[in-house]
Amino acid sequence: MKGIIFNIAERVVTDRWGAETWDLLLDRAGLVGAYSALGTYPDEQLVAIVEAAADALEVSVADVLRVVGRDGFVHLAGRYPDITARFTSAREVLLDLDGVIHPQVKALNPEAIVPEFEAARDGDTVVLRYTSRRGLCHLAEGLAAGAADTHGETVTITQPSCRLVGDDACILHITFITPDGDG
Ligand code: HEM
């Protein structure tokens, strides 16, 4: 996983709970930290940090990932202004993840291993089929929520099917409560 994702997790934890909490999580995860945005680090290190956070906060790993995604989206998007500037709604962001956003991330950082998102519209709902060996579908839920926040939209997110509970695929339903004006 690229260091930028660790940087964003650090930013979210620090903003919510303070820098000493991030240090404590690294300590509990048995890690030194010092992640550079363009470096690549073992996925297991992110998992260890998230598990340490879930333990310390007495919440589920899924909830930690949701918070990191939701609070972190604005910071992640801010690191790629050339990619994100063109988007005026969360719906567009979600529909263009596979066609535009992640391929451009990959073009800029060839070492990045980006997830796949097959996207479809069903009325007010964007249906995303998430495929990644990393199993970070709850991070995806959080990032989708963060995209909605960033564009002043309200969504509800469910995952009627999830590989982590034995289903064949992770399918996210992001339903827009507020219209985004593009019909
Ligand atoms: C719009 C701006 C976005 C940018 C610039 C961006 C960029 C990135 C980058 C740099 C990574 C790390 C890849 C690696 O470490 O190899 C990543 C991973 C990821 N992104 Fe995005 N992303 C964006 C939006 C989203 C949204 C809206 C979602 C969810 C709906 C999403 C879901 C994910 C997930 C779940 C991962 C973790 C890797 C995995 O699951 O395999 N991203 N993204």
Boltz pocket constraint, residues with backbone or C-beta under 6 A from the ligand:
constraints:
  - pocket:
      binder: B
      contacts: [[A, 1], [A, 2], [A, 3], [A, 4], [A, 5], [A, 73], [A, 76], [A, 77], [A, 80], [A, 83], [A, 84], [A, 93], [A, 94], [A, 97], [A, 101], [A, 102], [A, 105], [A, 111], [A, 112], [A, 113], [A, 114], [A, 115], [A, 131], [A, 132], [A, 133], [A, 134], [A, 135], [A, 136], [A, 137], [A, 139], [A, 140], [A, 141], [A, 143], [A, 144], [A, 147]]
      max_distance: 6.0
